[in-house]
C-alpha cells in the first residue's frame, strides 16, 4: 500500500524535471519574471528569437496558468514555422504539449510532444529526443499505460548512455524501476533502481537520491518485505536530514507508518497500529510547525483513520472533524469524501446509526462533487480544443499565404474555385445534418413517450398490487374498529392498522426510489441494500455479515433491474426473519462477468423442498428474477439452513468509466 501523498509528490518532481530539460540556450527562466519576459518578447524584432522566448514563457506559465501558456506556445510555433526555424518550432510544440498535459488534455499532449520528438530526430538532436521521450513516458505512466511508458524510457536510457548524460540516465532508470514495480516485475525493478542509486550517490544528487531510496522502499513494500522497505524509507529520512529537507523527512515518517499499516492488514495487532500512529504523529508535528494547511489536514486524516482502527473513537473524531473542516474550506472533495467515510464507519461501530447515516450521506455528496468537477474539467478541455483549433488554423493560414504569393494567377483562381466547391459542399452537408438531426430528435421524442407510457403502466400496477391491497386492508380494519366496543379488540385492530400503514409507507418509498433517475447508478442500489441490511441487523439482533462488491457502483442499471434486485433481497430477508429462526445471515452481492450475483445464506432450521410446496414468496422472487432474464435457485436442508442464489445479467447496462 503506497500512499497517494508520495505518488503525487513524485509526480510533481517528475514535472519539475520534465519542464527543465528541453532548453537549448544558456538563458534560464528563473532570471525573468513573466512581465519582463512578455516585454522582452514585444521588444524583440527577429521573429525567430521571439519564438524561442515565447517557448520559454510558455513553459514557465505551465506551472501557473497553463491555458495562457498553451496559447503562447502555439503562437510561438506559428512564428517559428513561418521563418523555418525547426528547432524553435520543436521547442514551442514541446511546451504546448506540456501545457496540454497540465490541463489534463492527454491526447493533445501526446500529439504535440510526438511532433516535437519527430523534428528533434530529423535534426539528429538526440539529447532533446531522449528528454522529450521522458516527458512522453511520464504521461503514459500517469495514465497507467506502463508498457508504452517502459518502451519510451528504455529508449531514452540508451540515448542518455551514448551521450554520457549520467544524471538524466540515473533519473530515467529510477522511472524504469517504477514501471517494472507497477507491473509486478520486482527483480528488474530492483536492478534499475539500484543502478539509479549508485549513480546518484556518486554524483551527490541527494534530492533525486531521496526519491530513489523511496522508490526502492516501495518495491519492497509491494513484495511484503517490510523490514527492507523500512530500511530504505529510513534512508530517505537520513538523506533528507543531510540536506535539511524538512518536508521530505515528514514524508519519510509517513512511509514508515504505511509499512506498519500494511503489516497490520496481514497480521492484525495493536502493536503495528501503535507504531503507525507514532510515525504519523511525527510527520504531523513537522507540518504543524510550518507546513501547508493541506499537509496538516492530510496527517490529521491519517491519524484519525489509525485511531479508528485502534478503537479510540473520541480522539479519532477530533482529528477527522478538523481534517474535514479544512477539506471543505479548500473544496478538496476527494479527501472530504474519505474523512466522512471514516466518520460514518466510526459511528456505525458505536451503533450510532443516525450519525452513521448522516456522514454516509455527506460522503456521497462529496463523491458527487468530485464527479461534477470531472465534468467541468471535460468542458474546460473542450474550450481548450476550440482555442487550439483556431491556433492550428492560424499556422495553416501562414503557410497558405506564403504559397499563394509564389504561385501564378491561374493557380489562385483554381484554389478559389476549389474553395467555393468545398463551401457549397459544406453548406449542403450542414443542411443534411440539420435535417437528420430533426429526424433523430423526433424519433427520440417518440421513444421517450413510449417509455413514459410503459413506466406509467408499471407504476399503476405497483400501486394497485402493493399499495392498493394494503390500503384496502386499512379501510376494512377501520370499519371493523368502528363497529367494535371492546377496548382490547380496538387496540388490536389499531395495531394492525398501524402496521399496514407503515407497510404502505415502505412500499411507496420503494416505488419513489425506483423512479428516481439519480438511482440508476449502481451506487444507489448499493446504498439501498446496505441500509436494508443495517435495518435488519438493528431490528432483529441477528448477526448479519454483509459483503457488497464495490464493482456494483460501476454499473448503470435500468429501473426494472434495480427494483427487482432490491425487492428480491427484501422478500428473502423478511422470510428469514419470519420462518428461519436463524442466528446468522450472510448477505453477498458480487459482479461476475458483468452478471449481478446475489447470495443470501442463513443458519436457520431449513426445510425439505420435497415436502414443502412453493409459497407465494419464493414464486414471486423467482418471477422477479425471470423478469430480468435471470435465474433463481433456493436450496435447503432441514437443520442446516437455507441458501438463495440469484443471478441477473446486465446486457443493457454499462460501466460508468468505460
C-alpha positions in Angstrom: 0.0 0.0 0.0 1.9 3.1 -1.3 0.4 6.4 0.0 -1.1 8.7 -2.6 0.7 11.6 -1.0 4.0 10.2 -2.1 2.9 9.2 -5.6 1.6 12.8 -6.1 4.9 14.3 -4.7 7.0 12.1 -7.0 4.8 13.1 -9.9 5.4 16.8 -9.1 9.2 16.1 -9.1 8.8 14.4 -12.4 7.0 17.5 -13.8 9.8 19.8 -12.5 12.4 17.6 -14.2 10.5 17.5 -17.5 9.9 21.2 -17.5 13.6 22.0 -17.2 15.0 19.5 -19.7 14.1 21.0 -23.1 16.3 24.1 -23.2 19.0 24.6 -25.8 20.0 28.1 -24.8 22.0 29.1 -21.7 19.4 31.6 -20.6 17.4 30.4 -17.6 13.8 31.1 -16.7 14.4 31.9 -13.1 16.1 35.2 -14.1 13.0 36.6 -15.7 9.6 37.4 -14.3 6.6 36.8 -16.5 6.1 40.5 -17.1 9.7 41.2 -18.1 9.6 38.2 -20.5 6.5 39.5 -22.1 8.0 42.9 -22.5 11.2 41.3 -24.0 9.1 39.4 -26.5 7.3 42.6 -27.6 10.7 44.4 -28.0 12.3 41.6 -30.0 12.3 42.2 -33.7 13.7 38.9 -35.3 10.8 36.6 -35.4 13.0 33.5 -34.7 14.3 34.9 -31.5 10.8 35.9 -30.5 9.6 32.3 -31.0 12.3 31.0 -28.6 11.4 33.5 -25.9 7.7 32.5 -26.3 8.6 28.8 -25.8 10.4 29.8 -22.5 7.5 31.9 -21.3 5.0 29.1 -22.3 6.9 26.5 -20.2 7.1 28.9 -17.2 3.3 29.6 -17.4 2.6 25.8 -17.3 3.1 26.0 -13.5 0.8 28.9 -13.1 -1.8 29.3 -15.9 -1.4 26.5 -18.4 -4.2 27.8 -20.6 -2.3 31.0 -21.3 0.9 29.0 -21.6 -0.7 26.9 -24.3 -1.8 29.9 -26.3 1.7 31.5 -26.2 3.4 28.2 -27.1 1.1 27.7 -30.2 1.7 31.3 -31.3 5.5 30.8 -31.0 5.2 27.6 -33.1 3.4 29.5 -35.8 6.1 32.2 -35.8 8.9 29.6 -35.9 7.3 27.8 -38.8 6.9 31.0 -40.7 10.7 31.7 -40.5 11.5 28.0 -41.0 13.3 27.6 -37.6 12.6 23.9 -36.9 14.5 23.8 -33.6 12.5 26.7 -32.1 9.3 25.2 -33.5 10.0 21.9 -31.9 10.7 23.6 -28.6 7.4 25.5 -28.8 5.5 22.4 -29.7 7.1 20.7 -26.7 5.9 23.5 -24.4 2.5 23.4 -25.9 2.3 19.7 -25.3 3.4 20.1 -21.7 0.7 22.8 -21.1 -1.9 20.4 -22.6 -0.7 17.8 -20.1 -1.1 20.2 -17.2 -4.6 21.0 -18.4 -5.5 17.3 -18.4 -5.8 17.0 -22.2 -3.7 13.9 -22.6 -4.5 13.1 -26.2 -3.4 16.6 -27.4 -0.3 16.5 -25.1 0.8 13.2 -26.7 0.2 14.6 -30.2 2.3 17.7 -29.8 5.1 16.0 -27.8 5.4 13.4 -30.6 5.6 16.1 -33.2 8.5 17.8 -31.3 10.3 14.4 -31.0 10.0 13.8 -34.7 11.5 17.2 -35.5 14.4 16.8 -33.0 15.1 13.4 -34.5 15.2 14.8 -38.0 17.8 17.3 -36.8 19.8 14.5 -35.1 19.4 16.3 -31.7 19.3 13.1 -29.7 19.7 14.7 -26.4 16.4 16.6 -26.8 14.9 13.4 -28.3 15.7 11.5 -25.2 14.4 14.2 -22.9 11.2 14.6 -24.8 10.8 10.8 -24.6 10.8 11.1 -20.8 8.1 13.8 -21.0 6.0 11.5 -23.1 6.7 8.5 -20.9 5.6 10.4 -17.8 2.2 11.0 -19.4 1.8 7.3 -20.3 2.9 6.3 -16.7 0.4 8.7 -15.3 -2.3 7.0 -17.5 -1.2 3.6 -16.1 0.0 2.6 -19.6 3.1 1.0 -18.2 4.0 -1.0 -21.3 4.1 2.1 -23.5 5.9 4.1 -20.9 8.5 1.4 -20.3 9.4 1.2 -24.0 10.0 5.0 -24.2 12.0 5.0 -21.0 14.3 2.2 -22.2 14.9 4.1 -25.5 15.7 7.3 -23.6 18.1 5.4 -21.3 20.0 4.0 -24.2 20.4 7.5 -25.7 21.5 9.1 -22.4 24.1 6.3 -22.0 25.5 7.0 -25.5 25.6 10.8 -24.7 27.3 10.1 -21.3 24.5 12.1 -19.6 24.8 10.3 -16.3 22.3 12.3 -14.3 19.5 12.1 -16.8 20.2 8.4 -17.2 20.0 7.8 -13.5 16.7 9.6 -13.3 15.4 7.6 -16.2 16.5 4.3 -14.7 14.6 5.2 -11.5 11.5 5.7 -13.6 12.1 2.4 -15.4 12.2 0.7 -11.9 8.8 2.3 -11.1 7.3 0.9 -14.3 8.6 -2.6 -13.6 7.3 -2.4 -10.0 3.8 -1.4 -11.1 3.8 -4.4 -13.4 4.9 -6.7 -10.6 8.3 -7.5 -12.1 10.2 -6.8 -8.9 13.6 -8.3 -9.8 14.1 -5.9 -12.7 12.6 -3.0 -10.7 15.3 -3.6 -8.0 18.0 -3.8 -10.7 17.2 -0.5 -12.3 16.6 1.3 -9.0 19.9 0.1 -7.7 21.6 1.5 -10.8 20.0 4.8 -10.2 21.0 4.8 -6.5 24.7 4.0 -7.4 24.9 6.8 -10.0 23.1 9.4 -7.9 25.2 8.7 -4.9 28.4 9.2 -7.0 27.0 12.4 -8.3 25.9 13.5 -4.8 22.5 14.4 -6.2 20.8 14.0 -2.8 17.4 15.4 -3.8 17.0 12.7 -6.5 18.6 10.2 -4.2 15.8 10.6 -1.7 13.3 9.6 -4.4 15.4 6.6 -5.5 15.6 5.3 -1.9 11.8 5.8 -1.6 11.2 4.0 -4.9 13.2 1.0 -3.6 11.2 1.1 -0.3 8.0 1.0 -2.4 9.3 -2.1 -4.3 10.0 -4.0 -1.0 6.6 -2.9 0.4 4.9 -4.3 -2.7 6.8 -7.5 -2.2 5.7 -7.6 1.5 9.3 -7.4 2.6 8.6 -4.9 5.4 12.0 -4.9 7.0 13.7 -4.0 3.8 11.1 -1.4 3.0 11.6 0.1 6.5 15.4 0.3 5.9 15.1 2.3 2.7 12.4 4.6 4.0 14.8 5.3 6.9 17.5 6.1 4.3 15.1 8.7 2.8 14.8 10.4 6.2 18.6 10.3 6.9 19.3 11.8 3.4 16.7 14.4 3.8 18.2 15.4 7.2 21.6 15.6 5.5 20.3 18.4 3.2 17.9 19.8 5.7 14.8 18.9 3.6 12.3 19.1 6.4 9.2 18.1 4.5 10.9 15.1 2.9 11.6 14.0 6.5 7.9 14.2 7.2 7.1 12.2 4.1 9.6 9.6 5.2 7.8 9.2 8.5 4.5 8.7 6.6 6.2 6.0 4.5 7.2 4.2 7.7 3.7 4.5 9.0 2.4 2.9 5.8 4.7 -0.1 6.4 3.1 -0.8 9.8 -0.4 -0.4 8.4 0.4 -2.9 5.7 1.8 -5.3 8.3 -1.4 -4.8 10.3 -3.5 -5.8 7.3 -1.6 -9.1 7.1 -1.4 -9.8 10.8 -3.8 -7.5 12.8 -2.2 -6.4 16.1 -2.5 -3.2 18.0 1.3 -3.0 18.2 1.6 -2.3 14.5 -1.1 0.3 14.7 0.6 2.0 17.7 3.8 2.2 15.6 2.0 3.6 12.6 0.3 6.2 14.8 3.6 7.3 16.3 5.1 7.9 12.8 2.1 9.7 11.6 2.2 12.0 14.7 5.9 12.8 14.0 5.0 13.8 10.4 2.1 15.8 11.8 4.4 17.7 14.2 6.6 18.7 11.4 3.8 20.1 9.3 2.2 21.8 12.3 5.5 23.6 12.8 5.3 25.4 9.4 3.8 23.2 6.7 0.9 23.9 4.4 -2.6 23.6 5.9 -3.4 20.8 3.3 -0.4 18.7 4.6 -1.6 19.2 8.2 -5.1 18.2 7.3 -3.8 15.1 5.4 -1.9 14.0 8.5 -5.0 14.5 10.7 -6.9 12.2 8.3 -4.1 9.6 8.6 -4.0 9.8 12.4 -7.8 9.7 12.6 -8.1 6.5 10.5 -5.4 4.9 12.6 -7.1 5.8 15.9 -10.3 4.4 14.4 -8.6 1.1 13.8 -7.3 1.2 17.4 -10.8 1.8 18.7 -10.0 5.2 20.1 -13.1 6.7 18.7 -13.2 10.0 20.6 -9.7 11.0 19.6 -10.4 9.8 16.1 -13.5 12.1 15.9 -11.4 15.2 16.8 -8.8 14.6 14.1 -11.2 13.5 11.4 -13.5 16.5 12.1 -10.6 19.0 12.0 -9.4 17.5 8.7 -12.9 17.5 7.3 -13.3 21.2 8.1 -10.1 22.0 6.1 -11.0 19.9 3.2 -14.4 21.6 3.0 -12.8 25.0 3.2 -10.4 24.3 0.4 -13.1 22.3 -1.6 -10.9 19.2 -1.6 -13.9 17.0 -2.0 -11.9 13.8 -2.7 -10.3 13.9 0.8 -13.5 15.2 2.3 -15.2 12.0 1.0 -12.6 9.9 2.7 -12.9 11.8 6.0 -16.7 11.4 6.0 -16.5 7.7 5.1 -14.2 7.1 8.2 -16.6 9.1 10.4 -19.6 7.1 9.1 -17.7 3.8 9.9 -16.8 5.2 13.4 -20.4 5.9 14.3 -21.5 2.6 12.9 -19.1 0.9 15.2 -20.7 2.8 18.1 -24.2 1.7 16.9 -25.0 5.4 16.4 -26.8 4.8 13.2 -28.2 8.3 13.0 -24.8 9.9 12.7 -23.5 6.9 10.7 -26.2 7.6 8.0 -25.5 11.4 8.3 -21.9 11.1 7.4 -22.6 8.4 4.8 -25.0 10.8 3.1 -22.3 13.5 3.3 -19.7 11.2 1.8 -22.0 10.6 -1.2 -22.4 14.3 -1.7 -18.7 14.9 -1.8 -18.2 12.0 -4.2 -20.8 13.5 -6.5 -18.9 16.8 -6.2 -15.8 15.1 -7.4 -17.7 13.7 -10.4 -19.0 17.2 -11.2 -15.5 18.6 -11.0 -14.5 16.0 -13.6 -17.4 17.1 -15.8 -16.2 20.7 -15.5 -12.7 19.6 -16.5 -14.1 17.9 -19.6 -15.9 21.2 -20.5 -12.7 23.1 -20.0 -10.9 20.7 -22.3 -13.5 21.3 -25.0 -12.9 25.0 -24.7 -9.2 24.5 -24.9 -9.6 22.3 -28.0 -11.6 25.1 -29.6 -8.9 27.6 -29.0 -6.2 25.2 -30.2 -8.1 24.6 -33.4 -8.1 28.3 -34.0 -4.3 28.5 -33.5 -3.8 25.5 -35.8 -5.8 27.2 -38.5 -3.6 30.3 -38.0 -0.5 28.2 -38.7 -2.1 26.8 -41.8 -3.1 30.3 -42.9 0.6 31.4 -42.7 1.6 28.5 -45.0 -1.2 29.2 -47.4 -0.5 32.9 -47.7 3.2 32.2 -48.5 2.3 29.6 -51.1 -0.2 31.9 -52.7 2.4 34.7 -53.1 4.6 32.3 -55.1 2.0 31.0 -57.5 0.5 32.4 -60.7 -2.9 34.0 -61.0 -4.3 30.9 -62.7 -3.4 28.8 -59.7 -5.1 31.3 -57.4 -8.3 31.1 -59.4 -8.1 27.3 -59.2 -7.7 27.4 -55.4 -10.6 29.9 -55.2 -12.9 27.6 -57.3 -12.0 24.6 -55.2 -12.7 26.6 -52.0 -16.1 27.6 -53.4 -16.9 24.0 -54.2 -15.9 23.0 -50.7 -18.1 25.8 -49.3 -21.1 24.7 -51.3 -20.5 21.1 -50.3 -20.2 22.2 -46.6 -23.4 24.1 -46.8 -25.2 21.1 -48.3 -23.7 18.8 -45.8 -24.7 21.1 -42.9 -28.3 21.3 -44.2 -28.4 17.5 -44.5 -27.1 17.1 -40.9 -29.7 19.6 -39.7 -32.5 17.5 -41.4 -31.1 14.3 -39.9 -30.9 16.0 -36.5 -34.6 16.9 -36.7 -35.5 13.3 -37.7 -33.5 11.8 -34.9 -34.9 14.3 -32.4 -38.5 13.3 -33.5 -37.6 9.6 -33.2 -36.1 10.2 -29.8 -39.2 12.0 -28.6 -41.4 9.1 -29.7 -39.2 6.6 -27.8 -39.4 8.8 -24.7 -43.2 8.9 -25.0 -43.3 5.1 -25.3 -41.0 4.7 -22.3 -43.1 7.1 -20.3 -46.3 5.1 -21.1 -44.6 1.9 -20.1 -43.4 3.4 -16.9 -46.9 4.7 -16.1 -48.4 1.3 -16.6 -45.7 -0.2 -14.3 -46.2 2.4 -11.6 -50.0 1.9 -11.8 -49.6 -1.9 -11.5 -47.3 -1.5 -8.4 -49.7 1.0 -6.8 -52.6 -1.3 -7.5 -51.0 -4.6 -6.4 -48.9 -3.4 -3.4 -50.3 -0.2 -2.1 -53.9 -0.8 -3.1 -54.2 -4.1 -1.2 -52.6 -2.5 1.9 -55.0 0.5 1.8 -57.9 -1.9 1.3 -56.9 -3.8 4.5 -56.6 -0.5 6.4 -60.1 0.5 5.3 -61.6 -2.9 6.3 -59.9 -2.8 9.7 -61.1 0.8 10.2 -64.7 -0.3 9.6 -64.3 -3.2 12.0 -62.9 -0.9 14.6 -65.8 1.5 14.2 -68.2 -1.4 15.0 -66.3 -2.8 18.0 -67.0 -1.9 21.6 -64.2 -3.8 23.3 -61.1 -1.7 24.1 -58.8 -4.7 23.8 -60.2 -5.5 20.4 -59.9 -1.9 19.3 -56.3 -1.8 20.3 -55.6 -5.0 18.4 -57.2 -3.6 15.3 -55.5 -0.3 15.7 -52.1 -2.1 15.9 -52.9 -3.9 12.6 -53.9 -0.6 11.1 -50.6 0.9 12.2 -48.6 -2.0 10.8 -50.4 -1.8 7.5 -49.9 2.0 7.3 -46.2 1.5 7.8 -46.2 -1.1 5.1 -47.8 1.3 2.7 -45.2 4.0 3.6 -42.4 1.5 2.9 -43.9 0.4 -0.4 -44.4 4.0 -1.5 -40.8 4.8 -0.5 -39.5 1.8 -2.6 -41.6 3.0 -5.6 -40.3 6.5 -5.3 -36.7 5.2 -5.0 -37.2 3.1 -8.1 -38.4 6.0 -10.2 -35.6 8.5 -9.3 -33.1 8.6 -12.3 -30.3 9.5 -9.9 -30.5 6.0 -8.5 -29.7 4.5 -11.9 -26.0 4.5 -10.8 -25.1 1.2 -9.1 -24.0 3.2 -6.0 -27.7 4.0 -5.4 -28.6 0.3 -5.3 -25.5 -0.5 -3.2 -26.6 2.2 -0.6 -30.2 0.9 -0.6 -29.1 -2.7 0.1 -26.7 -1.6 2.8 -29.5 0.3 4.5 -31.7 -2.7 4.3 -29.1 -5.0 5.9 -28.4 -2.5 8.6 -32.1 -2.2 9.4 -32.5 -6.0 9.6 -29.5 -6.2 11.9 -30.8 -3.4 14.1 -34.4 -4.6 14.5 -33.7 -8.3 14.8 -30.5 -8.6 16.7 -29.4 -11.3 14.3 -25.7 -11.3 13.3 -25.7 -10.2 9.6 -22.4 -10.4 7.6 -22.6 -8.1 4.6 -20.3 -8.3 1.6 -21.5 -6.0 -1.3 -18.8 -5.6 -4.0 -17.7 -2.1 -4.9 -18.0 -3.2 -8.6 -21.7 -2.7 -8.2 -21.0 1.1 -8.0 -19.5 1.0 -11.5 -22.8 -0.2 -13.2 -25.6 1.9 -14.6 -28.8 -0.1 -14.1 -32.3 0.3 -15.6 -35.3 0.9 -13.3 -36.7 -2.7 -13.6 -33.4 -4.4 -12.7 -32.8 -2.1 -9.7 -36.3 -2.6 -8.4 -36.3 -6.4 -8.7 -32.9 -6.9 -7.1 -33.9 -4.8 -4.1 -37.4 -6.5 -3.7 -35.9 -10.0 -4.0 -33.4 -9.1 -1.3 -36.2 -7.6 0.9 -38.5 -10.6 0.4 -35.7 -13.0 1.2 -34.6 -11.2 4.4 -38.2 -10.9 5.6 -38.8 -14.7 5.0 -35.7 -15.4 7.1 -37.0 -13.2 10.0 -40.4 -14.8 9.9 -39.7 -18.5 9.3 -36.0 -19.5 9.6 -35.2 -19.0 13.3 -31.7 -18.1 12.3 -28.9 -16.5 14.4 -26.6 -15.6 11.5 -27.2 -14.4 7.9 -24.6 -13.9 5.2 -25.7 -11.3 2.6 -23.5 -11.1 -0.5 -23.7 -9.2 -3.8 -20.9 -9.5 -6.4 -20.4 -8.6 -10.1 -19.0 -11.6 -12.0 -18.5 -11.3 -15.8 -21.0 -8.3 -15.7 -23.6 -10.5 -14.1 -25.0 -9.5 -10.7 -24.9 -12.5 -8.3 -26.9 -12.2 -5.1 -26.4 -14.9 -2.4 -28.3 -14.9 0.9 -27.5 -17.7 3.3 -28.8 -18.4 6.8 -28.1 -21.0 9.5 -31.7 -21.4 10.4 -33.9 -24.5 10.7 -34.2 -25.0 6.9 -36.8 -27.2 5.2 -37.3 -30.2 2.9 -38.1 -28.9 -0.5 -39.8 -32.1 -1.5 -42.3 -31.8 1.4 -42.9 -28.1 1.2 -44.9 -26.6 -1.7 -43.7 -23.4 -3.3 -45.2 -20.5 -1.5 -46.1 -17.1 -2.9 -42.9 -15.5 -1.6 -40.5 -17.9 -3.5 -42.6 -17.8 -6.6 -42.6 -14.0 -6.5 -38.8 -13.9 -6.2 -38.4 -16.4 -9.0 -40.7 -14.4 -11.2 -38.8 -11.1 -10.5 -35.5 -12.8 -11.5 -37.2 -14.2 -14.6 -38.4 -10.6 -15.5 -34.8 -9.6 -15.6 -33.8 -12.6 -17.8 -32.1 -14.0 -14.7 -32.2 -17.2 -12.6 -33.4 -18.0 -9.1 -32.4 -21.0 -7.0 -33.2 -22.0 -3.4 -31.5 -24.8 -1.7 -32.2 -26.0 1.9 -31.5 -28.9 4.2 -33.5 -29.4 7.4 -31.4 -28.2 10.3 -28.6 -26.8 8.1 -30.1 -23.5 6.9 -31.2 -22.2 3.5 -29.3 -20.6 0.6 -30.9 -18.3 -2.0 -28.9 -17.6 -5.2 -30.0 -15.1 -7.8 -28.0 -14.4 -11.0 -29.1 -11.4 -13.2 -27.3 -10.5 -16.4 -26.9 -6.8 -17.3 -26.7 -6.8 -21.1 -28.1 -3.3 -21.4 -26.0 -1.9 -18.5 -22.7 -0.2 -18.9 -19.8 0.5 -16.7 -19.7 4.2 -15.8 -16.0 4.7 -16.6 -15.7 2.8 -19.8 
